[in-house]
Amino acid sequence: MFRQSTSTIVGILGLMATVAVAQGDVLDRAAKTMGATDLKTLRYTADGTGHTFGQAFKPGIAWPRIKLHSVTRSVNYDTGSMRDEIVLSRAEALGGGGYPHTGEQRNDQYVSGAHAWNVAGNTPAAGPRFLADRVHQLWITPHGALKAAMKNRASARTGKTGGYTTVAFTEPGRFTATLFINEAGLVERVESIAPDPVLGDTKSVTTYSDYRSAGGVQFPTRIRQTQGGFPVLDLTVRDVQPNAPVDIQVPEAVRNATERVVADNVANGVWHITGGSHNSVAIEMNDHLILVEAPLNEGRAGPVIDAVRKLAPGKPIRYVINSHQHFDHSGGLRTAAAEGAIIVTHAANKPYFEKAFAVPNAVAPDRLARSGKQAQFRTVGDRMTMSDGTRSVELHHIKDSHHTDSFLLVYLPKEKLLIEADAYTPRAPNAPPPKQPDPNHTNLIENIERLKLAVDRILPLHGRVASVAELYTAAGAKMR
């Protein structure tokens, strides 16, 4: 029998043990090695693949893949600002994301301080729902993570196993992060947890490898990231410019933007709720209200719920119908659950939402976390009717969609109104139809005809109210 002396065992345990080290020494060494000490700004260009977080075709599977033809990221660490200039295209047909099914699309995304926005053409549009993630992404860049750790008085511990020094810190109300610094003094991995409106506290793992020197700064030429357990990024960095000019100013339209909720009465007891990028619909029943869609996040869903309550004083919002599981359309469901509303969704979504909503948002507690309530669900298979004896509300599964497998439309037969999300977003009045028919448009028509729905008007959850004839024109189809 092989025997070890007590001193040998103690020695092995000592090598494996994790011991506290002076965080200042660890971070100062890494900052010096990586050239972060005097780094004020950084710009890099890259290409590779990405995945559209929160837009899976089916709940619980990997996010849909996209091709990133060009990514230019410009960061100003002194002002806490970042710009991403992205040219992308779909790499698979199934799933969401709002990207065209053919051709490329340019996305310009910004964050600075407490503001996030996008720019299409020359027009900035405030995007407060992007703020948390973009602040998180800025400060988990390899040099940003070192700076954030120093600012937030990180704790450092070192373990001989694996050869990493780990440094943990919290950006209050934003995220927590642990840096893995290798023996060469380079940030090789960042494991972080940030709040998400659907998933709760969500883990990201970002790895940095194949470091090269650029102007005295060490920077990785390979960047990979997973988020919520699935890949979201795999980039090859082509060019790095330390201390390049990066001056990002918050547009006045963004700085002055407020959350607007507009209720347009489209029929007796039916309101189209607009004012932002995502709409909702309120339906009055005998002794309660039904809200179709609680989108985006608490910042949108909260004001929508407050405004809808005023439309029929004394009637509670008993049900919130969810069109589908994509995060921009389900990000307010936690808020609705905190208010005691029952969530009505496709049966395939219930297990996913139950698991997600069981994870709290502890980094930045939301209404659901503070309420102590649990979400209640009512599920739909192919069809369900909600009625109070006077008004009927039909829910139907949209079959054979490329957008999501658990897609619902809402139909009011008495009013001949159809409520849908993402299957059809009306263009400006009298705008020419697209050169190539959108498969989502044709699929919606197929479902309307399959279900034999008599539709006059469509209340989209993006954009303006439109006639059903406009849908057929956009799809290049003839009405039967």
ZATI-298651 format. One record per residue (C-alpha): residue number from 1; residue in three letters; x, y, z. Coordinates in steps of 0.25 Angstrom, whole numbers. Layout:
# residues N
PT    n  res     xx     yy     zz
PT  NUM  Ala      X      Y      Z
...
# end
This chain:
# residues 480
PT    n  res     xx     yy     zz
PT    1  Met      0      0      0
PT    2  Phe      5     14     -4
PT    3  Arg      6     23      8
PT    4  Gln      9     38      9
PT    5  Ser     15     45     21
PT    6  Thr      6     55     28
PT    7  Ser     15     66     24
PT    8  Thr     14     63     10
PT    9  Ile     -1     63     11
PT   10  Val     -1     76     17
PT   11  Gly      8     81      6
PT   12  Ile     -2     77     -4
PT   13  Leu    -13     83      3
PT   14  Gly     -6     96      4
PT   15  Leu     -3     96    -11
PT   16  Met    -18     94    -14
PT   17  Ala    -23    104     -3
PT   18  Thr    -28    117     -7
PT   19  Val    -22    128      1
PT   20  Ala    -24    143      2
PT   21  Val    -15    153     -5
PT   22  Ala    -14    168     -6
PT   23  Gln    -24    172    -17
PT   24  Gly    -16    184    -20
PT   25  Asp     -3    176    -24
PT   26  Val    -11    167    -33
PT   27  Leu    -19    178    -40
PT   28  Asp     -7    187    -41
PT   29  Arg      2    176    -47
PT   30  Ala     -9    172    -57
PT   31  Ala    -12    187    -61
PT   32  Lys      3    189    -63
PT   33  Thr      4    176    -71
PT   34  Met     -8    179    -80
PT   35  Gly     -5    194    -82
PT   36  Ala    -18    198    -75
PT   37  Thr    -12    208    -65
PT   38  Asp    -11    220    -75
PT   39  Leu    -22    214    -85
PT   40  Lys    -33    224    -86
PT   41  Thr    -40    220    -98
PT   42  Leu    -40    208   -107
PT   43  Arg    -45    204   -121
PT   44  Tyr    -45    190   -127
PT   45  Thr    -51    184   -140
PT   46  Ala    -55    169   -141
PT   47  Asp    -64    159   -148
PT   48  Gly    -69    146   -145
PT   49  Thr    -82    140   -141
PT   50  Gly    -93    144   -130
PT   51  His   -106    139   -125
PT   52  Thr   -119    148   -122
PT   53  Phe   -120    147   -107
PT   54  Gly   -135    144   -103
PT   55  Gln   -140    141   -117
PT   56  Ala   -140    126   -117
PT   57  Phe   -149    119   -127
PT   58  Lys   -154    110   -115
PT   59  Pro   -153    113   -101
PT   60  Gly   -141    107    -94
PT   61  Ile   -132    104   -107
PT   62  Ala   -120    112   -112
PT   63  Trp   -122    126   -116
PT   64  Pro   -122    128   -132
PT   65  Arg   -109    130   -139
PT   66  Ile   -105    142   -147
PT   67  Lys    -93    146   -155
PT   68  Leu    -85    158   -151
PT   69  His    -79    163   -163
PT   70  Ser    -73    175   -156
PT   71  Val    -72    180   -141
PT   72  Thr    -66    193   -137
PT   73  Arg    -66    195   -122
PT   74  Ser    -61    209   -117
PT   75  Val    -60    211   -102
PT   76  Asn    -57    223    -93
PT   77  Tyr    -54    218    -79
PT   78  Asp    -53    232    -73
PT   79  Thr    -67    235    -77
PT   80  Gly    -73    221    -76
PT   81  Ser    -77    222    -91
PT   82  Met    -78    211   -102
PT   83  Arg    -82    211   -117
PT   84  Asp    -84    198   -124
PT   85  Glu    -85    199   -140
PT   86  Ile    -90    185   -145
PT   87  Val    -93    180   -158
PT   88  Leu   -100    166   -158
PT   89  Ser   -109    156   -165
PT   90  Arg   -117    144   -161
PT   91  Ala   -109    131   -160
PT   92  Glu   -122    123   -158
PT   93  Ala   -136    125   -162
PT   94  Leu   -143    121   -149
PT   95  Gly   -144    130   -137
PT   96  Gly   -146    145   -135
PT   97  Gly   -137    157   -134
PT   98  Gly   -144    167   -144
PT   99  Tyr   -134    164   -155
PT  100  Pro   -137    163   -169
PT  101  His   -138    149   -175
PT  102  Thr   -129    153   -186
PT  103  Gly   -118    163   -187
PT  104  Glu   -110    171   -177
PT  105  Gln   -114    181   -166
PT  106  Arg   -106    191   -159
PT  107  Asn   -108    194   -144
PT  108  Asp   -102    206   -136
PT  109  Gln   -103    204   -121
PT  110  Tyr    -99    214   -110
PT  111  Val    -98    215    -95
PT  112  Ser    -92    227    -87
PT  113  Gly    -94    228    -72
PT  114  Ala   -109    226    -69
PT  115  His   -114    226    -84
PT  116  Ala   -115    216    -95
PT  117  Trp   -119    218   -109
PT  118  Asn   -119    213   -123
PT  119  Val   -117    221   -136
PT  120  Ala   -124    218   -149
PT  121  Gly   -119    227   -160
PT  122  Asn   -117    240   -153
PT  123  Thr   -129    238   -143
PT  124  Pro   -126    234   -129
PT  125  Ala   -136    226   -121
PT  126  Ala   -135    224   -106
PT  127  Gly   -134    210   -101
PT  128  Pro   -134    209    -86
PT  129  Arg   -137    194    -86
PT  130  Phe   -123    193    -92
PT  131  Leu   -116    201    -81
PT  132  Ala   -113    190    -71
PT  133  Asp   -107    180    -81
PT  134  Arg    -98    191    -88
PT  135  Val    -93    196    -75
PT  136  His    -89    182    -72
PT  137  Gln    -83    179    -85
PT  138  Leu    -74    192    -84
PT  139  Trp    -69    188    -71
PT  140  Ile    -66    174    -74
PT  141  Thr    -56    177    -85
PT  142  Pro    -43    172    -81
PT  143  His    -37    186    -77
PT  144  Gly    -51    191    -73
PT  145  Ala    -52    180    -63
PT  146  Leu    -38    183    -57
PT  147  Lys    -43    198    -55
PT  148  Ala    -56    194    -49
PT  149  Ala    -50    184    -40
PT  150  Met    -40    195    -35
PT  151  Lys    -52    205    -33
PT  152  Asn    -60    196    -26
PT  153  Arg    -50    191    -16
PT  154  Ala    -49    177    -21
PT  155  Ser    -45    165    -12
PT  156  Ala    -34    156    -18
PT  157  Arg    -32    142    -15
PT  158  Thr    -22    133    -21
PT  159  Gly    -22    118    -23
PT  160  Lys    -10    109    -28
PT  161  Thr    -20    100    -35
PT  162  Gly    -21    105    -49
PT  163  Gly    -11    116    -47
PT  164  Tyr    -22    127    -47
PT  165  Thr    -23    139    -37
PT  166  Thr    -38    142    -36
PT  167  Val    -43    156    -33
PT  168  Ala    -57    158    -29
PT  169  Phe    -65    171    -29
PT  170  Thr    -79    177    -30
PT  171  Glu    -83    189    -38
PT  172  Pro    -95    193    -29
PT  173  Gly   -109    191    -35
PT  174  Arg   -103    187    -48
PT  175  Phe    -95    173    -47
PT  176  Thr    -85    165    -40
PT  177  Ala    -72    160    -46
PT  178  Thr    -60    150    -44
PT  179  Leu    -48    152    -52
PT  180  Phe    -38    140    -55
PT  181  Ile    -24    146    -56
PT  182  Asn    -14    136    -62
PT  183  Glu      0    135    -58
PT  184  Ala      5    144    -68
PT  185  Gly     -4    155    -62
PT  186  Leu    -15    155    -73
PT  187  Val    -30    155    -71
PT  188  Glu    -33    142    -77
PT  189  Arg    -48    140    -73
PT  190  Val    -59    148    -66
PT  191  Glu    -71    142    -60
PT  192  Ser    -82    151    -57
PT  193  Ile    -96    152    -52
PT  194  Ala   -106    163    -57
PT  195  Pro   -121    165    -55
PT  196  Asp   -130    161    -67
PT  197  Pro   -145    164    -67
PT  198  Val   -148    150    -71
PT  199  Leu   -137    141    -66
PT  200  Gly   -134    148    -53
PT  201  Asp   -120    148    -49
PT  202  Thr   -113    143    -61
PT  203  Lys    -99    138    -62
PT  204  Ser    -89    142    -74
PT  205  Val    -76    135    -76
PT  206  Thr    -66    143    -85
PT  207  Thr    -53    138    -89
PT  208  Tyr    -41    145    -95
PT  209  Ser    -30    138   -102
PT  210  Asp    -18    140   -112
PT  211  Tyr    -14    153   -106
PT  212  Arg     -5    162   -115
PT  213  Ser      2    175   -113
PT  214  Ala     -4    188   -120
PT  215  Gly      3    201   -116
PT  216  Gly      7    196   -103
PT  217  Val     -6    190    -99
PT  218  Gln     -9    175    -98
PT  219  Phe    -22    171   -104
PT  220  Pro    -29    158   -108
PT  221  Thr    -31    154   -122
PT  222  Arg    -41    144   -119
PT  223  Ile    -54    148   -110
PT  224  Arg    -65    138   -107
PT  225  Gln    -77    139    -98
PT  226  Thr    -88    131    -93
PT  227  Gln   -101    137    -86
PT  228  Gly   -112    130    -80
PT  229  Gly   -105    117    -82
PT  230  Phe   -104    118    -98
PT  231  Pro    -93    124   -107
PT  232  Val    -95    139   -111
PT  233  Leu    -82    143   -117
PT  234  Asp    -70    138   -124
PT  235  Leu    -61    149   -129
PT  236  Thr    -48    150   -136
PT  237  Val    -41    163   -134
PT  238  Arg    -34    169   -146
PT  239  Asp    -30    183   -141
PT  240  Val    -28    190   -128
PT  241  Gln    -25    205   -126
PT  242  Pro    -22    209   -111
PT  243  Asn    -25    223   -107
PT  244  Ala    -33    226   -120
PT  245  Pro    -42    238   -120
PT  246  Val    -55    234   -114
PT  247  Asp    -65    245   -112
PT  248  Ile    -79    240   -109
PT  249  Gln    -89    251   -106
PT  250  Val   -103    247   -101
PT  251  Pro   -113    253   -111
PT  252  Glu   -123    263   -105
PT  253  Ala   -135    254   -110
PT  254  Val   -129    243   -102
PT  255  Arg   -126    251    -90
PT  256  Asn   -140    257    -90
PT  257  Ala   -147    244    -93
PT  258  Thr   -158    239    -84
PT  259  Glu   -167    227    -84
PT  260  Arg   -180    230    -91
PT  261  Val   -193    222    -90
PT  262  Val   -204    226   -100
PT  263  Ala   -218    219   -100
PT  264  Asp   -225    220   -113
PT  265  Asn   -240    215   -112
PT  266  Val   -241    207   -124
PT  267  Ala   -255    200   -120
PT  268  Asn   -264    200   -109
PT  269  Gly   -256    195    -97
PT  270  Val   -243    193   -105
PT  271  Trp   -231    201   -105
PT  272  His   -218    201   -113
PT  273  Ile   -207    205   -103
PT  274  Thr   -196    211   -111
PT  275  Gly   -185    222   -108
PT  276  Gly   -173    213   -109
PT  277  Ser   -166    203   -118
PT  278  His   -175    192   -113
PT  279  Asn   -190    193   -111
PT  280  Ser   -201    186   -103
PT  281  Val   -216    185   -103
PT  282  Ala   -226    186    -92
PT  283  Ile   -239    179    -93
PT  284  Glu   -250    182    -83
PT  285  Met   -259    171    -78
PT  286  Asn   -271    171    -68
PT  287  Asp   -263    171    -55
PT  288  His   -248    172    -59
PT  289  Leu   -238    176    -70
PT  290  Ile   -230    167    -79
PT  291  Leu   -216    173    -83
PT  292  Val   -210    167    -96
PT  293  Glu   -195    168    -95
PT  294  Ala   -186    173    -84
PT  295  Pro   -174    176    -92
PT  296  Leu   -159    180    -90
PT  297  Asn   -157    182    -75
PT  298  Glu   -162    187    -62
PT  299  Gly   -159    201    -67
PT  300  Arg   -169    200    -78
PT  301  Ala   -179    190    -72
PT  302  Gly   -181    197    -60
PT  303  Pro   -186    210    -66
PT  304  Val   -195    202    -76
PT  305  Ile   -201    195    -64
PT  306  Asp   -203    208    -57
PT  307  Ala   -210    215    -69
PT  308  Val   -219    203    -72
PT  309  Arg   -224    202    -58
PT  310  Lys   -229    217    -60
PT  311  Leu   -237    213    -73
PT  312  Ala   -247    205    -64
PT  313  Pro   -246    209    -50
PT  314  Gly   -249    199    -40
PT  315  Lys   -247    187    -50
PT  316  Pro   -234    179    -47
PT  317  Ile   -225    174    -58
PT  318  Arg   -228    159    -56
PT  319  Tyr   -221    154    -68
PT  320  Val   -209    158    -76
PT  321  Ile   -208    150    -89
PT  322  Asn   -193    148    -94
PT  323  Ser   -192    147   -109
PT  324  His   -179    139   -109
PT  325  Gln   -167    136   -100
PT  326  His   -157    146   -107
PT  327  Phe   -151    154    -96
PT  328  Asp   -155    168   -102
PT  329  His   -170    163   -102
PT  330  Ser   -169    156    -88
PT  331  Gly   -160    165    -81
PT  332  Gly   -171    171    -73
PT  333  Leu   -178    158    -68
PT  334  Arg   -170    158    -55
PT  335  Thr   -177    172    -53
PT  336  Ala   -190    167    -56
PT  337  Ala   -188    155    -47
PT  338  Ala   -184    164    -36
PT  339  Glu   -198    171    -38
PT  340  Gly   -205    158    -36
PT  341  Ala   -209    157    -51
PT  342  Ile   -210    143    -56
PT  343  Ile   -201    141    -68
PT  344  Val   -208    134    -80
PT  345  Thr   -197    128    -90
PT  346  His   -195    116    -99
PT  347  Ala   -194    103    -92
PT  348  Ala   -180    101    -97
PT  349  Asn   -175    114    -90
PT  350  Lys   -180    111    -76
PT  351  Pro   -169    102    -71
PT  352  Tyr   -159    112    -76
PT  353  Phe   -165    124    -69
PT  354  Glu   -167    116    -56
PT  355  Lys   -152    112    -56
PT  356  Ala   -148    126    -60
PT  357  Phe   -157    134    -50
PT  358  Ala   -152    125    -39
PT  359  Val   -139    132    -40
PT  360  Pro   -139    145    -33
PT  361  Asn   -133    158    -38
PT  362  Ala   -125    160    -25
PT  363  Val   -114    169    -32
PT  364  Ala   -125    179    -35
PT  365  Pro   -138    175    -28
PT  366  Asp   -150    176    -37
PT  367  Arg   -165    177    -33
PT  368  Leu   -166    162    -33
PT  369  Ala   -155    160    -24
PT  370  Arg   -160    171    -14
PT  371  Ser   -174    165    -14
PT  372  Gly   -171    151    -10
PT  373  Lys   -182    146    -20
PT  374  Gln   -181    134    -29
PT  375  Ala   -185    136    -44
PT  376  Gln   -199    129    -47
PT  377  Phe   -201    123    -61
PT  378  Arg   -212    119    -70
PT  379  Thr   -208    112    -83
PT  380  Val   -213    111    -97
PT  381  Gly   -211    100   -107
PT  382  Asp   -217    102   -120
PT  383  Arg   -229    110   -116
PT  384  Met   -235    116   -104
PT  385  Thr   -247    126   -102
PT  386  Met   -249    135    -90
PT  387  Ser   -263    141    -89
PT  388  Asp   -272    148    -79
PT  389  Gly   -285    145    -87
PT  390  Thr   -284    159    -94
PT  391  Arg   -270    159   -100
PT  392  Ser   -262    148   -105
PT  393  Val   -247    148   -106
PT  394  Glu   -241    137   -115
PT  395  Leu   -226    132   -114
PT  396  His   -221    124   -125
PT  397  His   -207    117   -128
PT  398  Ile   -200    123   -140
PT  399  Lys   -195    110   -147
PT  400  Asp   -183    108   -155
PT  401  Ser   -177    122   -152
PT  402  His   -162    124   -154
PT  403  His   -162    134   -143
PT  404  Thr   -165    125   -131
PT  405  Asp   -172    111   -129
PT  406  Ser   -181    116   -117
PT  407  Phe   -187    128   -124
PT  408  Leu   -201    133   -120
PT  409  Leu   -211    143   -127
PT  410  Val   -223    149   -120
PT  411  Tyr   -236    151   -128
PT  412  Leu   -249    159   -124
PT  413  Pro   -260    153   -133
PT  414  Lys   -270    163   -129
PT  415  Glu   -261    175   -133
PT  416  Lys   -254    167   -144
PT  417  Leu   -240    172   -138
PT  418  Leu   -228    164   -139
PT  419  Ile   -216    166   -129
PT  420  Glu   -202    161   -132
PT  421  Ala   -188    163   -130
PT  422  Asp   -176    162   -140
PT  423  Ala   -184    154   -150
PT  424  Tyr   -188    168   -157
PT  425  Thr   -183    182   -154
PT  426  Pro   -190    192   -163
PT  427  Arg   -181    201   -171
PT  428  Ala   -184    216   -173
PT  429  Pro   -198    219   -180
PT  430  Asn   -197    217   -195
PT  431  Ala   -182    212   -194
PT  432  Pro   -179    202   -205
PT  433  Pro   -179    188   -201
PT  434  Pro   -166    181   -199
PT  435  Lys   -159    175   -211
PT  436  Gln   -158    161   -205
PT  437  Pro   -171    157   -197
PT  438  Asp   -168    155   -183
PT  439  Pro   -170    140   -179
PT  440  Asn   -176    145   -166
PT  441  His   -187    153   -173
PT  442  Thr   -190    141   -182
PT  443  Asn   -191    132   -170
PT  444  Leu   -200    141   -163
PT  445  Ile   -210    141   -175
PT  446  Glu   -209    126   -176
PT  447  Asn   -213    125   -161
PT  448  Ile   -225    135   -163
PT  449  Glu   -230    127   -174
PT  450  Arg   -228    114   -167
PT  451  Leu   -236    119   -155
PT  452  Lys   -246    126   -164
PT  453  Leu   -245    139   -156
PT  454  Ala   -253    151   -161
PT  455  Val   -243    162   -159
PT  456  Asp   -246    177   -162
PT  457  Arg   -234    183   -154
PT  458  Ile   -221    179   -148
PT  459  Leu   -216    184   -135
PT  460  Pro   -201    181   -136
PT  461  Leu   -192    181   -124
PT  462  His   -182    189   -132
PT  463  Gly   -187    201   -140
PT  464  Arg   -200    207   -144
PT  465  Val   -214    201   -146
PT  466  Ala   -216    195   -160
PT  467  Ser   -227    189   -168
PT  468  Val   -225    175   -172
PT  469  Ala   -225    179   -187
PT  470  Glu   -211    186   -184
PT  471  Leu   -206    172   -179
PT  472  Tyr   -210    165   -192
PT  473  Thr   -204    177   -200
PT  474  Ala   -191    176   -192
PT  475  Ala   -190    161   -195
PT  476  Gly   -194    162   -209
PT  477  Ala   -206    153   -207
PT  478  Lys   -221    155   -211
PT  479  Met   -232    155   -201
PT  480  Arg   -242    143   -202
# end
